[in-house]
Amino acid sequence: MGAAFESVLGTRSCSVSRLVLASLLVNLPFAVQPMQNALAAIPASVRDAARCCGLSPAAAIRRIELPLALPGIARPRY
């Protein structure tokens, strides 16, 4: 069966790089959802305070929001 795919497509159908890419695409929603939930749990007042202190949006994300959301992003899920 693999030889048939190879003759039609001109390349190996089940290369390791393609399997890794497919695995990443399938599992991406399972990684994004916890990150989104962790960032959404940060109160708006924290973002307002960062803006009030003169931080740019990128600096506020890097210095305030990511450290606050890190426990929700990096904790293991069983």
N, C-alpha and C positions, 0 to 999 in steps of 0.2 A: 504494500500500500504506500509506503514512503517513497518508493521508486517512482510510482505513478505521479505523486505530488511533485516530486523533484523534476520529472520530465515536463510537466505542465507549467510549473512556476519557474523553473530554471534555477531553483535554489532549494536548500534543505528546508523542510517544513517545520521541523521541531528542533531548531538550534537552541542552545542554552540562552543566548541573548534574547530570543523571541519569547521563550518561556518566562524569563525574568520580567520582561516588559509586560507580558500579559498578566502576570501575577501582580505587578505594581498597579496596573490599571483596574483590576478587579478589586483589589484591597484598598485603593485610595479613599473611597467614601468612608470606610471604617476608621481611617486615620483623620480625615477632615472633620467629621462630626464631633468628636471629643474636643478638638481644638476650637471649633466654632462655639461649642457650649461653654468652654472655659473662658473664652474671650467675652462672650455675652454675659457672663456672670459678674463681670467687673462693673461696678456702679457708674452711672454717667457722671456723678459728682467727681469721681477720680479723674476722668477725662477732662472735665471742666477745670479742675484744679491744675492739671498739667498745662492746659492752654493758658490759664491765668498766670502761671509762672513763666510763660514765654517759651515753652518747649514747642518745637515744630511737631507736626503729626508723626513724622518718622522717629524723632527723638522720644516722643511720648510712648510710642509703641515699644521701642527698644529698651528704654530705661524704666518704664513704669508698668505697661500692660503685660509684656511678656514675662517679667519676673512674677507678677501677680498670678498669671495664668499657668505658669510652668507646672505647679503641682497637678493641675487638671489635665495637662497635656502629657506629661511624662510618667504619670503613675501607671503601673501595670494593670491590665484588665484581664481577669481570668474568667 
